[in-house]
Amino acid sequence: MATVPANIPYDDRDGFIWMDGKTVPWREAKVHFLTHALHYGSGVFEGIRAYNGKPFKLREHCERLIEGCKIMDMACPYAADDIAAACLETLRVNNVVNGYIRPLAWRGAEQMGVAAQQTKTHVGVAAWEWGNYFAGDAQDKGIALQTSRWRRPPPDAAPVHAKACGLYMICTLSKHAAEKAGFTDALMLDYRGRVAELTGANFFMVVNGELHTPEADCFLNGITRRTVMELARENGLKVVERAILPEELKTAQECFATGTAAEITPIGRIDGISYAVGPVTRLLRDAYGKRVRA
Ligand SMILES: Cc1ncc(COP(=O)(O)O)c(C=O)c1O
């Protein structure tokens, strides 16, 4: 499958989407207007990258989807293995080699209203050929982040450890505000005012040769985040998970973002502070590139 230009709507492409156990033509993969998830945000999703036809950490992503369903009180009719098989099948039928896989579990239209015990959990998987998440010279110069006015909620105010659809409304608002102001993405603080993460990626900074990252106690503990910490330790770097305050950002020599979509992307600027794309970022980016293709 060739990469489809970004201006082609996602509902008007060639290919096939796996939905509830069947592979359906791409344009026919539809849901009803009264789908619960559409009204109340009752969905959980995943993002997985495939490199040379092989999805990276497929099993972990599928397990996280199942765990997300549990957190959202959604009875998923499939096991992690079934979803993994659906992902591989979706890659195969669409002939995707280096691309992205998007599984989604959502409450259907069987019941309408806040209570939704009678809804079924539906599952779909799409896949498409995909390049870099951040366009242009992001890898050479780094992306520019604007601190968002929206904060990540506390763990007793939202299901913060699930990759739940509803949590992304503040991410979209933050990213829109950042782009409107000429930045690439937003840096989100948490409810305590500490540095949390980006709108779709985790945050790292390098301080005097050590790798520092916020504790993932109110946001997604990314699979890439954990892979990068492992790679850092393998390369003899000290990794520190701790509370990071925004005023400490000026003490960092390098900053970068991690995520399945973002991979490892250097951060060139946060509000008024500039960073160079430094040796630790380059080392980990290379190591990550090798690991995902191993
Ligand atoms: C809000 C948010 N944080 C962090 C991440 C990074 O998670 P992962 O590395 O598992 O893709 C993502 C991407 O999925 C995300 O959407």
The ligand as a Tripos MOL2 file, in Angstrom:
@<TRIPOS>MOLECULE
LIG
   16    16     1     0     0
SMALL
NO_CHARGES

@<TRIPOS>ATOM
      1 C1         -1.4600   10.9830   25.4640 C.3       1 LIG1
      2 C2         -0.3930   10.0140   25.1060 C.ar      1 LIG1
      3 N1          0.6680    9.8800   25.9260 N.ar      1 LIG1
      4 C3          1.6630    9.0300   25.6380 C.ar      1 LIG1
      5 C4          1.6530    8.2660   24.4940 C.ar      1 LIG1
      6 C5          2.7800    7.3100   24.2030 C.3       1 LIG1
      7 O1          2.3610    5.9940   24.3600 O.3       1 LIG1
      8 P1          3.0240    4.7980   23.5540 P.3       1 LIG1
      9 O2          4.4790    4.9680   23.6640 O.co2     1 LIG1
     10 O3          2.5390    3.5850   24.2420 O.co2     1 LIG1
     11 O4          2.5500    4.8960   22.1490 O.co2     1 LIG1
     12 C6          0.5790    8.3820   23.6120 C.ar      1 LIG1
     13 C7          0.5500    7.6140   22.3670 C.2       1 LIG1
     14 O5         -0.0210    6.6140   22.2490 O.2       1 LIG1
     15 C8         -0.4820    9.2530   23.9320 C.ar      1 LIG1
     16 O6         -1.5350    9.3890   23.1160 O.3       1 LIG1
@<TRIPOS>BOND
     1     1     2 1
     2     2     3 ar
     3     2    15 ar
     4     3     4 ar
     5     4     5 ar
     6     5     6 1
     7     5    12 ar
     8     6     7 1
     9     7     8 1
    10     8     9 2
    11     8    10 1
    12     8    11 1
    13    12    13 1
    14    12    15 ar
    15    13    14 2
    16    15    16 1
@<TRIPOS>SUBSTRUCTURE
     1 LIG1         1 GROUP 0 **** ****
